[in-house]
Amino acid sequence: MTAIRIRGLVKQYGDKRAVDGLDLDIEAGEVFSLLGPNGAGKTTTVEILEGFRTPDAGEVRVLGEDPYKANRLWRNQIGIVLQNSSGLDLLTPREILGSTARTYATPRGVDEVIAAVGLEEKADVRIAGLSGGQRRRLDVALGIVGRPELLFLDEPTTGFDPQARRDFWGLIRNLASEGTTILLTTHYLDEAEQLADRVGVIAAGRLLALDTPANLGGRASEEATVSWTEAGQRRTLRCATPTHEIAKLSERLGGEVPDLVVSRPSLEDTYLSLISPHVTGTGTADRAATTEGVMA
C-alpha cells in the first residue's frame, strides 16, 4: 500500500512556485526523510500533506484521502510533531497528554509515552517550567500518543542532547518496526542516514534525487579514498577497488598498513553536491551553515 501519493503537485505564492510539479510515493511502513535547502518547498509540501494548505494543482492522497477534505476518522490515523507549539504553559505533560489521548480511538498509555520520551521526572511539572529540549520531547509525545498509522516529524530532535537524540532514534525504530509510516524532516544528516529507508532531496520545489541513504546520488559506486602513513608521511589514493589496493599496500609494507582509513563520499558530501546548483554560497566556507539550514 502507498501511504502518500503525490502527482504534479504545484503551490504558488505570487510569482514564486514553492512546489513545482512534484511527484513522490511513500510506501506504508516506510521511514522517509525529506531534505532540501532553505526555500526548497519542503515545509509547504508537508503542510499540504497534513491538510493545512491546499495545492494549486496536482493530486495528493494521504492514506487514500485528500488531506484537505479528510474527516475526523482520517485525522485519528495521523500524528504530527510540529516545529514548535505554544499555549500549554499552565498544564503539565501528564495533563495535556491525558487530554489529547482521549481524542483518539486507541491511544497509547500516558505513562508509556512519558517514559518513551524521557519526561518521567517532569511529568507533573507545569510546561512553563520545562526547558526547550524538554518541551520538544513533549511535542514528540503529543505526536505519538494517538498511536498513529502515519507520523509527520518536523525537526523532532532540535534541542536534544546527543544521548537524548539516540534514545529518540530508538523510539522511531520501534515505531517503524510496528508498521508506522514516518515522514521525517531534519537538519541532521546523520539522523536521516540512521533512520530513513529512503531519502528525497528537493530544491526549487522539484525532486532532485530519491534513493536509500547509502545509494543517494550514486554514493555506493563513487571512488573510495584510501589513506595511510608511510615513511612518516600521510598518503592518499583514490580508487574504485580499495580492497585490491589495500592488499597491495599490505604486501609492500610487510603486513599491517599504518593508520589505514578507507572512506567514500558522506551523505553530507552528496547532499551538498546535489543542491549546490540551486543554492548560492555552498563553497567550503559555507558548508557548515548550509548543512545547519537543510530543513529550515
PyMOL commands that set and color helices and strands:
alter all, ss='L'
color gray80, all
select helices_A, chain A and resi 42-49+72-75+93-101+110-116+120-122+127-129+132-144+162-177+189-195+216-221+242-253+267-278+284-292
alter helices_A, ss='H'
color red, helices_A
select strands_A, chain A and resi 2-13+16-27+31-35+57-62+78-81+150-154+181-185+198-203+206-211+224-230+233-239+261-263
alter strands_A, ss='S'
color yellow, strands_A
deselect
rebuild
show_as cartoon
